[in-house]
Amino acid sequence: MQERPWHKHYAKGVNPSIEFDERSMARYLSSHAAATPDKKALIFQGASMTYGDLDGAVNRFSNALLELGVKKGDRVALLMPNIPQFVIACYSAWKIGAVVVPHNPLYTDDELEYQLNNSESTVLVTLDLLAERMIKLRARTGIRKIIVAHIRDYLGFPLKQLIPLIARDKHCSIPGQENVYEFMDLIKQYPDLEPVSDTDPGDLCLLMYTGGTTGVSKGVMLTHENISKMTQIFVSWFTPLHKGEVTEISSIPFFHVYGLGACMDTCIIMGWTNVLIPRPEAEILLKAIHKYKPRFLPTVPTLFIGMMNHPKLARFDLSSIDVCLSGASPLPAEIMKKFESMTGSGITEFYGMTEMSAGAAGNPVGDGGSDARVGSVGIPLSETDLRIVDIETGTMDMPAGEAGEIILRGPQLTQGYYNMPEETAHAIRDGWLYTGDIGRLDDDNYLYVIDRKKDMIIASGYNIYPRDIDEVLFTHPEIASACAVGVPDEYRGETVKAFVVLEPGASLTEEDVISYCREKLAVYKVPKIVEFIDALPTSSAGKILRKELRAMELEKINKN
């Protein structure tokens, strides 16, 4: 890669150019299984799985998928939290050239129906608690086969025996139905033989759904090459972690590109031990750090804030951590300072998006990397280019200090949005991704993200598109009009506030509106605050001015 002005700020040992290994992620797993079969790969609820066992389970499940008729290019949907079956199913699909389509278990049936149909998924691997819903939903989608995983499947004694009793049989086997299979039955039925595959680096391997730059749900197409190269770029940044044994805590969901890349794939490519956290809560995370002594902790600001404000914080030893990574939304400076004083480890802020396979910029880490800047998301990663261009045309580079749209390019850049050529053409121009984010560069080319070109809300690391909320509110018979905005929140970064205009004679309460939304939206999208107003601000064309509402809200907050 040609010399760039930000390269002089790289930490010692980080190269601007990388000699990429052309192996796919599945091949990295096979290599570690052959070289270090007895090394712990996964830890889940106290039970561990070695690299040899993990690769064996992946081979068995790969052969099961082949027997079920899954072919190269077929879509395999995953609807699970961070459990071993997610890793197994994902790498099994990749080994045989199938395309993985992860989904958020918090999504409603309507949201899942759209994504399953848009992706043309035919096989779904899901958690037992969601299985009954998914069996009912199957008739409205292209899903033909459902594979049911259980939390108990990879638990050790005595938890394995206790879970069904504690859950009052909610985790028991799903009644026999046509084309519904038990995950462990398939694992036991098929042999541990490496499947034959003709997968190429340029083949599609992942469809990750995001709102992108316009708020329309789109499937971001990522290839084996995208994922492998992004992971290699990512691990090359963290030179302190290249030596010795490394345990990582995975609290970010794998169905999010940040969790899939920074947690699941990073451990596989490096041969590290990965502690899976299926329910990301502050106390659960503190206990895991205390018990497993991780050196690497990537997570989101909400969990850093939750940990640092936890009443029992002093009871937990966090000193094992060498490197922390924060992404998905801004992290308050005071939390960063408190965490560093407790652990001796600073928190590195990163910037990325699904369209860039997760990563684009980060603060330097390691020797010579003490120039991390609070408030900045850092400098472009190896092999990655970044520009700030004028918002109007997207063609003129802005000088240092002046705001514009952030555009990116690199080997991790998506091929586009599935079956959406117009959206792809709008977002990717002349090889550059137009992110829709507004930022500026300082004199040393450190990036500061200022705002979003569109109105996306980021709460607790989740991307929330207010139009989704508006449309639900508009369906209520007693609501005349409504508009959702993101407002600052000390814990979540942002939270959702809905401005509502009632029909004449209606008498809804705040709780009425929130309860209605709970029935139709994923929990993190539900408004936390509702304000009833007489009229929404509109443009001369009748368009609701969302930014004006947010500005009004910020003015109220500043006055207080």
C-alpha positions as CSV (number, residue, x, y, z in Angstrom):
1,M,0.0,0.0,0.0
2,Q,1.3,3.5,-0.8
3,E,2.4,5.7,2.1
4,R,-0.3,7.6,3.8
5,P,0.1,10.5,6.3
6,W,-1.5,8.5,9.1
7,H,1.0,5.6,8.8
8,K,3.6,7.4,10.9
9,H,1.2,7.1,13.9
10,Y,1.0,3.3,13.7
11,A,2.2,1.4,16.7
12,K,5.5,-0.5,16.5
13,G,5.1,-3.7,14.5
14,V,1.9,-2.7,12.7
15,N,2.5,-2.6,8.9
16,P,0.5,-0.5,6.5
17,S,0.7,-3.4,4.0
18,I,-0.2,-7.0,4.8
19,E,0.9,-10.1,3.0
20,F,-2.5,-11.8,3.2
21,D,-2.9,-15.5,3.8
22,E,-5.5,-16.6,1.3
23,R,-7.0,-19.2,3.6
24,S,-10.7,-19.0,4.4
25,M,-11.8,-18.8,8.0
26,A,-12.9,-22.4,8.0
27,R,-9.4,-23.5,6.9
28,Y,-7.8,-21.6,9.8
29,L,-10.0,-23.7,12.1
30,S,-8.9,-26.9,10.5
31,S,-5.2,-25.8,10.8
32,H,-5.5,-25.1,14.5
33,A,-7.3,-28.4,15.1
34,A,-4.4,-30.2,13.4
35,A,-1.6,-28.3,15.2
36,T,-3.1,-27.9,18.7
37,P,-6.1,-30.3,19.0
38,D,-6.2,-30.2,22.8
39,K,-6.1,-26.4,23.2
40,K,-9.3,-24.9,24.5
41,A,-11.3,-23.2,21.7
42,L,-14.6,-22.4,23.5
43,I,-15.7,-22.0,27.1
44,F,-19.5,-21.9,27.7
45,Q,-21.1,-21.8,31.1
46,G,-18.0,-23.5,32.6
47,A,-17.7,-26.3,30.0
48,S,-14.9,-26.2,27.4
49,M,-14.4,-27.5,23.9
50,T,-11.0,-28.0,22.3
51,Y,-10.0,-27.1,18.8
52,G,-10.0,-30.8,17.9
53,D,-13.6,-31.2,19.2
54,L,-14.8,-28.0,17.6
55,D,-13.4,-28.9,14.2
56,G,-14.9,-32.4,14.6
57,A,-18.3,-31.0,15.4
58,V,-18.0,-28.6,12.4
59,N,-17.2,-31.5,10.1
60,R,-20.1,-33.6,11.4
61,F,-22.6,-30.7,11.0
62,S,-21.2,-29.9,7.6
63,N,-21.9,-33.4,6.5
64,A,-25.4,-33.2,8.0
65,L,-26.1,-30.0,6.0
66,L,-25.0,-31.7,2.8
67,E,-27.2,-34.7,3.5
68,L,-30.1,-32.2,4.1
69,G,-29.5,-30.9,0.6
70,V,-27.6,-27.7,1.4
71,K,-25.4,-26.8,-1.6
72,K,-22.8,-24.2,-2.3
73,G,-24.4,-20.8,-2.3
74,D,-27.5,-21.9,-0.4
75,R,-28.5,-19.7,2.6
76,V,-28.3,-21.0,6.1
77,A,-30.0,-18.6,8.6
78,L,-28.9,-18.6,12.3
79,L,-31.1,-17.3,15.1
80,M,-29.2,-17.8,18.3
81,P,-27.2,-15.9,21.0
82,N,-23.5,-16.6,21.6
83,I,-23.6,-20.4,22.2
84,P,-21.3,-23.1,20.7
85,Q,-23.9,-24.1,18.1
86,F,-23.6,-20.7,16.5
87,V,-19.9,-21.1,15.9
88,I,-20.4,-24.7,14.8
89,A,-23.2,-23.9,12.4
90,C,-21.5,-20.9,10.9
91,Y,-18.2,-22.6,10.2
92,S,-20.0,-25.7,8.9
93,A,-21.8,-23.6,6.4
94,W,-18.6,-21.9,5.4
95,K,-16.8,-25.2,5.0
96,I,-19.3,-26.4,2.3
97,G,-19.6,-23.0,0.6
98,A,-23.0,-22.1,2.0
99,V,-23.9,-18.5,2.9
100,V,-24.5,-17.7,6.6
101,V,-27.4,-15.3,7.4
102,P,-27.3,-14.3,11.1
103,H,-30.5,-12.8,12.7
104,N,-31.1,-11.1,16.0
105,P,-33.3,-13.2,18.3
106,L,-35.0,-10.1,19.5
107,Y,-36.5,-9.4,16.1
108,T,-40.3,-9.7,15.8
109,D,-41.8,-12.3,13.4
110,D,-42.5,-9.5,10.8
111,E,-38.9,-8.4,10.8
112,L,-37.6,-12.0,10.6
113,E,-40.1,-12.8,7.8
114,Y,-38.8,-10.0,5.7
115,Q,-35.1,-10.9,6.1
116,L,-35.6,-14.6,5.7
117,N,-37.5,-14.0,2.4
118,N,-35.1,-11.3,1.2
119,S,-32.1,-13.5,1.7
120,E,-33.8,-16.6,0.2
121,S,-32.8,-18.7,3.2
122,T,-33.9,-22.3,3.1
123,V,-32.5,-23.7,6.3
124,L,-32.8,-22.2,9.8
125,V,-30.7,-23.1,12.9
126,T,-32.5,-21.7,15.9
127,L,-32.6,-21.9,19.7
128,D,-35.3,-24.1,21.2
129,L,-37.0,-21.1,22.9
130,L,-37.7,-19.7,19.5
131,A,-38.4,-22.9,17.7
132,E,-42.2,-23.0,18.1
133,R,-42.5,-19.4,16.7
134,M,-40.2,-20.3,13.8
135,I,-42.1,-23.4,12.9
136,K,-45.3,-21.3,12.7
137,L,-43.5,-18.6,10.7
138,R,-42.0,-21.1,8.3
139,A,-45.1,-21.2,6.1
140,R,-44.6,-17.4,5.3
141,T,-41.0,-17.9,4.3
142,G,-38.8,-20.0,2.1
143,I,-37.4,-21.9,5.1
144,R,-37.9,-25.7,4.5
145,K,-35.8,-27.2,7.2
146,I,-35.4,-26.1,10.9
147,I,-32.6,-27.3,13.2
148,V,-33.2,-26.8,16.9
149,A,-30.3,-26.2,19.3
150,H,-30.6,-26.3,23.1
151,I,-28.6,-24.4,25.7
152,R,-28.1,-27.7,27.5
153,D,-26.4,-29.3,24.5
154,Y,-22.9,-28.3,25.4
155,L,-23.2,-27.8,29.2
156,G,-21.2,-29.8,31.6
157,F,-22.5,-31.6,34.7
158,P,-24.5,-30.7,36.7
159,L,-25.9,-27.7,34.7
160,K,-26.9,-30.0,31.9
161,Q,-29.2,-31.9,34.2
162,L,-30.6,-28.9,36.0
163,I,-31.4,-26.6,33.0
164,P,-34.6,-28.5,31.9
165,L,-35.8,-28.5,35.5
166,I,-35.1,-24.9,36.2
167,A,-36.8,-23.8,32.9
168,R,-39.8,-26.1,33.6
169,D,-39.3,-28.1,30.5
170,K,-39.1,-25.1,28.2
171,H,-35.8,-26.5,27.0
172,C,-37.1,-30.0,26.3
173,S,-37.1,-31.6,22.9
174,I,-39.3,-30.1,20.2
175,P,-42.1,-32.5,19.3
176,G,-41.5,-34.5,16.1
177,Q,-42.5,-32.5,13.1
178,E,-41.6,-32.9,9.4
179,N,-38.3,-31.3,8.5
180,V,-37.5,-30.3,12.1
181,Y,-34.3,-31.7,13.4
182,E,-32.4,-31.8,16.7
183,F,-29.0,-30.2,16.5
184,M,-27.3,-32.9,18.6
185,D,-29.0,-35.7,16.7
186,L,-27.3,-34.5,13.5
187,I,-24.0,-34.1,15.2
188,K,-24.1,-37.7,16.5
189,Q,-25.5,-39.1,13.2
190,Y,-22.8,-37.9,10.8
191,P,-19.0,-38.7,10.6
192,D,-16.1,-36.4,11.4
193,L,-14.8,-36.3,7.9
194,E,-13.6,-33.2,6.2
195,P,-16.2,-32.3,3.6
196,V,-15.2,-31.7,0.0
197,S,-15.5,-28.1,-1.0
198,D,-14.6,-25.9,-4.0
199,T,-15.1,-22.6,-2.2
200,D,-13.2,-19.7,-3.8
201,P,-12.1,-16.5,-1.9
202,G,-14.5,-14.4,-4.0
203,D,-17.6,-16.5,-3.1
204,L,-20.3,-15.0,-1.0
205,C,-20.1,-16.3,2.6
206,L,-22.2,-13.9,4.7
207,L,-25.4,-11.8,4.3
208,M,-25.5,-9.5,7.2
209,Y,-28.6,-7.3,7.5
210,T,-28.2,-3.6,8.2
211,G,-30.1,-0.4,7.6
212,G,-27.0,1.0,5.7
213,T,-27.1,4.7,4.9
214,T,-30.8,5.0,4.1
215,G,-32.7,3.1,6.8
216,V,-34.0,0.4,4.5
217,S,-33.2,-3.1,5.7
218,K,-30.5,-4.5,3.3
219,G,-28.4,-7.6,3.1
220,V,-24.7,-6.7,3.0
221,M,-22.8,-9.2,0.9
222,L,-19.5,-10.2,2.3
223,T,-17.2,-12.8,0.7
224,H,-14.7,-15.3,2.2
225,E,-12.0,-12.9,1.1
226,N,-13.7,-9.9,2.8
227,I,-14.0,-11.8,6.1
228,S,-10.6,-13.4,6.1
229,K,-8.7,-10.2,5.1
230,M,-10.6,-8.1,7.6
231,T,-9.8,-10.5,10.4
232,Q,-6.1,-10.4,9.4
233,I,-6.1,-6.6,9.3
234,F,-7.8,-6.6,12.7
235,V,-5.4,-8.9,14.5
236,S,-2.4,-7.2,13.0
237,W,-3.4,-4.0,14.9
238,F,-3.2,-5.6,18.3
239,T,0.5,-6.4,18.6
240,P,0.5,-6.8,22.4
241,L,-1.7,-9.9,21.9
242,H,0.5,-11.7,19.5
243,K,2.6,-13.4,22.1
244,G,1.5,-16.0,24.8
245,E,-1.8,-17.5,25.7
246,V,-4.8,-15.3,25.0
247,T,-8.3,-15.7,26.3
248,E,-11.0,-13.4,25.0
249,I,-14.5,-12.6,26.4
250,S,-17.2,-12.5,23.7
251,S,-20.1,-10.4,25.0
252,I,-20.9,-8.8,21.7
253,P,-23.6,-10.9,19.8
254,F,-22.2,-12.9,16.9
255,F,-25.3,-11.9,14.9
256,H,-23.7,-8.4,14.8
257,V,-20.8,-7.9,12.5
258,Y,-18.7,-6.5,15.3
259,G,-19.2,-9.6,17.4
260,L,-18.7,-12.0,14.5
261,G,-15.4,-10.3,13.5
262,A,-13.8,-9.0,16.6
263,C,-14.9,-12.0,18.8
264,M,-15.7,-15.2,16.9
265,D,-13.4,-14.9,13.9
266,T,-10.5,-13.2,15.7
267,C,-10.2,-16.1,18.2
268,I,-10.4,-18.7,15.4
269,I,-7.7,-17.0,13.2
270,M,-5.3,-16.6,16.2
271,G,-6.1,-19.9,17.9
272,W,-7.2,-18.2,21.1
273,T,-9.7,-19.3,23.8
274,N,-13.1,-17.7,23.5
275,V,-15.4,-17.4,26.5
276,L,-19.0,-17.1,25.2
277,I,-21.5,-14.8,26.9
278,P,-25.0,-15.5,25.7
279,R,-26.6,-12.8,27.8
280,P,-24.5,-9.6,27.9
281,E,-25.1,-8.0,31.3
282,A,-22.6,-6.1,33.4
283,E,-22.5,-8.5,36.4
284,I,-22.2,-11.5,34.1
285,L,-19.3,-9.9,32.3
286,L,-17.5,-8.9,35.5
287,K,-17.8,-12.5,36.9
288,A,-16.4,-13.9,33.6
289,I,-13.5,-11.5,33.6
290,H,-12.7,-12.4,37.3
291,K,-12.9,-16.1,36.7
292,Y,-11.3,-16.6,33.2
293,K,-8.7,-13.8,33.4
294,P,-9.0,-12.7,29.7
295,R,-6.3,-10.6,28.1
296,F,-8.6,-9.2,25.4
297,L,-12.0,-7.6,26.0
298,P,-14.0,-6.2,23.1
299,T,-17.4,-4.9,24.0
300,V,-19.7,-1.9,23.8
301,P,-20.0,1.4,25.8
302,T,-23.2,0.2,27.5
303,L,-21.4,-2.7,29.1
304,F,-18.3,-0.6,30.1
305,I,-20.6,1.9,31.7
306,G,-22.6,-0.9,33.4
307,M,-19.4,-2.5,34.8
308,M,-17.8,0.7,36.0
309,N,-21.1,1.8,37.8
310,H,-21.8,-1.7,39.2
311,P,-22.2,-1.6,43.1
312,K,-20.1,-4.7,43.5
313,L,-17.3,-3.6,41.2
314,A,-14.6,-3.7,43.8
315,R,-15.1,-7.5,44.4
316,F,-13.9,-8.3,40.9
317,D,-10.3,-8.6,39.7
318,L,-10.0,-7.0,36.2
319,S,-6.2,-6.8,36.2
320,S,-5.7,-9.6,33.6
321,I,-6.9,-7.4,30.7
322,D,-4.1,-6.1,28.3
323,V,-6.3,-4.7,25.6
324,C,-9.9,-3.4,25.6
325,L,-11.9,-2.5,22.5
326,S,-15.0,-0.3,22.4
327,G,-17.1,0.2,19.3
328,A,-20.7,0.7,18.0
329,S,-21.2,4.0,19.8
330,P,-19.2,6.8,21.6
331,L,-17.8,6.0,25.0
332,P,-17.7,8.8,27.7
333,A,-14.2,10.0,28.6
334,E,-14.8,9.6,32.4
335,I,-15.6,5.9,32.0
336,M,-12.4,5.4,30.0
337,K,-10.4,7.0,32.7
338,K,-12.1,5.0,35.5
339,F,-11.6,1.7,33.6
340,E,-7.9,2.5,33.0
341,S,-7.3,3.3,36.6
342,M,-8.7,0.0,37.7
343,T,-7.2,-2.3,35.1
344,G,-4.1,-0.5,33.9
345,S,-5.5,-1.0,30.4
346,G,-6.8,1.8,28.2
347,I,-9.9,1.4,26.1
348,T,-9.3,1.6,22.4
349,E,-12.1,3.1,20.4
350,F,-12.8,1.7,16.9
351,Y,-14.9,2.8,14.0
352,G,-16.4,0.5,11.4
353,M,-19.6,-0.7,9.8
354,T,-21.1,-3.8,8.3
355,E,-20.3,-2.7,4.8
356,M,-16.6,-2.7,5.8
357,S,-16.8,-6.2,7.3
358,A,-16.8,-4.4,10.7
359,G,-13.5,-2.4,10.8
360,A,-12.1,0.8,9.2
361,A,-10.3,2.9,11.8
362,G,-8.9,2.6,15.4
363,N,-6.7,4.2,17.9
364,P,-3.1,2.7,18.0
365,V,-2.4,0.0,20.5
366,G,0.9,-1.3,21.9
367,D,4.5,0.1,21.7
368,G,4.5,3.5,20.1
369,G,0.7,3.5,20.2
370,S,0.3,5.7,23.2
371,D,-1.1,8.4,21.0
372,A,-4.7,7.3,21.4
373,R,-6.9,10.3,21.5
374,V,-10.0,10.6,23.6
375,G,-13.0,11.6,21.4
376,S,-11.3,10.2,18.3
377,V,-12.0,6.8,16.7
378,G,-8.4,6.7,15.5
379,I,-6.7,6.4,12.2
380,P,-7.4,4.1,9.2
381,L,-6.3,0.5,9.7
382,S,-3.8,-1.3,7.5
383,E,-4.7,-1.5,3.8
384,T,-7.6,0.9,4.5
385,D,-8.1,4.4,2.9
386,L,-10.3,7.1,4.3
387,R,-11.4,10.5,3.0
388,I,-13.6,13.3,4.2
389,V,-15.6,14.8,1.2
390,D,-18.1,17.5,0.8
391,I,-21.7,16.5,1.7
392,E,-23.3,18.0,-1.4
393,T,-21.4,16.3,-4.2
394,G,-19.1,13.8,-2.5
395,T,-16.2,14.7,-4.8
396,M,-14.2,17.4,-3.0
397,D,-11.8,16.6,-0.2
398,M,-12.3,18.7,2.9
399,P,-9.3,20.3,4.6
400,A,-8.3,19.2,8.2
401,G,-10.8,20.4,10.8
402,E,-13.7,20.8,8.4
403,A,-16.7,18.4,8.5
404,G,-17.8,16.2,5.6
405,E,-19.0,12.7,4.7
406,I,-16.7,9.9,5.6
407,I,-15.9,7.6,2.7
408,L,-13.8,4.4,2.9
409,R,-12.2,1.7,0.8
410,G,-10.1,-1.4,1.4
411,P,-10.1,-5.2,0.8
412,Q,-12.9,-5.6,3.5
413,L,-15.4,-3.5,1.4
414,T,-18.7,-5.2,0.7
415,Q,-19.6,-6.3,-2.8
416,G,-22.9,-4.4,-2.3
417,Y,-26.5,-5.0,-1.1
418,Y,-28.2,-8.2,-2.1
419,N,-30.7,-7.7,-4.9
420,M,-30.5,-3.9,-4.5
421,P,-28.5,-2.5,-7.4
422,E,-29.7,1.1,-6.9
423,E,-28.8,1.1,-3.2
424,T,-25.4,-0.4,-4.0
425,A,-24.7,2.2,-6.7
426,H,-25.7,5.0,-4.3
427,A,-23.4,3.7,-1.5
428,I,-20.4,2.5,-3.5
429,R,-19.0,4.9,-6.1
430,D,-15.7,4.4,-7.8
431,G,-14.7,1.9,-5.3
432,W,-15.4,4.1,-2.3
433,L,-18.1,3.4,0.4
434,Y,-20.1,6.5,1.2
435,T,-20.9,5.9,4.8
436,G,-23.5,8.6,5.5
437,D,-21.6,9.5,8.6
438,I,-20.3,13.0,9.1
439,G,-16.7,13.4,10.4
440,R,-13.6,15.5,10.4
441,L,-9.9,14.8,10.5
442,D,-7.4,16.6,12.7
443,D,-4.0,17.7,11.5
444,D,-2.6,14.2,12.2
445,N,-5.4,12.5,10.3
446,Y,-7.2,11.2,13.4
447,L,-10.9,10.8,12.7
448,Y,-13.7,12.4,14.8
449,V,-17.2,11.2,14.0
450,I,-19.6,14.1,14.5
451,D,-23.0,13.1,13.3
452,R,-25.0,10.9,11.0
453,K,-26.1,12.0,7.6
454,K,-29.3,10.2,8.1
455,D,-31.4,9.9,11.3
456,M,-30.3,6.5,12.6
457,I,-30.3,6.1,16.4
458,I,-27.6,4.1,18.1
459,A,-28.7,2.8,21.5
460,S,-26.6,0.3,23.4
461,G,-24.7,-0.5,20.2
462,Y,-27.9,-1.3,18.3
463,N,-28.7,0.5,15.1
464,I,-32.3,1.7,15.3
465,Y,-34.0,3.2,12.3
466,P,-36.7,5.7,13.4
467,R,-38.9,5.1,10.4
468,D,-39.5,1.5,11.6
469,I,-40.9,3.0,14.9
470,D,-42.9,5.7,13.0
471,E,-44.6,3.1,10.9
472,V,-45.7,1.1,13.9
473,L,-47.0,4.2,15.7
474,F,-49.0,5.2,12.6
475,T,-50.9,1.9,12.7
476,H,-52.4,2.8,16.1
477,P,-56.0,3.9,15.5
478,E,-55.8,6.7,18.1
479,I,-52.5,8.2,16.8
480,A,-52.8,10.9,14.1
481,S,-49.1,11.3,13.4
482,A,-45.8,10.5,15.2
483,C,-42.1,10.8,14.8
484,A,-39.3,9.0,16.7
485,V,-35.9,10.5,17.4
486,G,-32.8,9.6,19.3
487,V,-32.1,11.6,22.4
488,P,-28.9,11.5,24.6
489,D,-28.9,8.9,27.3
490,E,-26.1,8.5,29.9
491,Y,-26.3,4.7,29.9
492,R,-27.4,3.7,26.3
493,G,-25.6,6.5,24.5
494,E,-28.9,7.4,22.9
495,T,-32.5,6.3,23.6
496,V,-35.7,6.5,21.6
497,K,-38.2,9.2,22.2
498,A,-41.5,9.3,20.3
499,F,-43.4,12.5,19.6
500,V,-47.1,11.7,19.2
501,V,-50.1,13.6,17.9
502,L,-53.4,12.0,19.0
503,E,-56.6,11.8,17.0
504,P,-59.3,14.2,18.3
505,G,-60.9,12.8,21.4
506,A,-58.2,10.2,22.0
507,S,-56.8,9.8,25.5
508,L,-53.7,7.5,25.3
509,T,-51.1,7.5,28.1
510,E,-47.3,7.2,27.7
511,E,-47.5,3.5,28.9
512,D,-50.3,2.8,26.3
513,V,-48.0,3.9,23.5
514,I,-45.0,2.0,24.8
515,S,-47.1,-1.2,25.4
516,Y,-48.4,-1.0,21.8
517,C,-44.8,-0.8,20.5
518,R,-43.6,-3.7,22.6
519,E,-46.0,-6.0,20.7
520,K,-44.7,-5.0,17.3
521,L,-41.0,-4.0,17.7
522,A,-37.8,-5.6,19.0
523,V,-37.3,-4.6,22.6
524,Y,-34.4,-2.3,22.0
525,K,-36.5,-0.3,19.4
526,V,-39.4,0.4,21.8
527,P,-39.6,4.1,22.8
528,K,-38.5,4.8,26.3
529,I,-40.1,8.3,26.4
530,V,-43.3,9.5,24.8
531,E,-44.3,13.2,24.5
532,F,-47.7,14.2,23.3
533,I,-47.7,17.4,21.2
534,D,-50.4,19.3,19.2
535,A,-48.5,19.1,15.9
536,L,-45.3,17.9,14.4
537,P,-43.0,20.4,12.6
538,T,-43.1,19.9,8.8
539,S,-41.5,21.3,5.7
540,S,-43.3,23.2,3.0
541,A,-43.7,19.9,1.2
542,G,-45.4,18.3,4.3
543,K,-42.4,16.2,5.4
544,I,-42.0,15.8,9.1
545,L,-38.8,17.5,10.2
546,R,-37.2,14.9,12.5
547,K,-34.0,16.9,13.0
548,E,-36.0,19.9,14.3
549,L,-37.6,17.7,16.9
550,R,-34.2,16.4,18.0
551,A,-32.8,20.0,18.1
552,M,-35.8,21.0,20.3
553,E,-35.1,18.1,22.6
554,L,-31.3,19.0,22.8
555,E,-32.2,22.6,23.6
556,K,-34.4,21.5,26.5
557,I,-31.6,19.2,27.9
558,N,-29.0,22.0,27.6
559,K,-31.2,24.4,29.5
560,N,-31.6,22.0,32.3
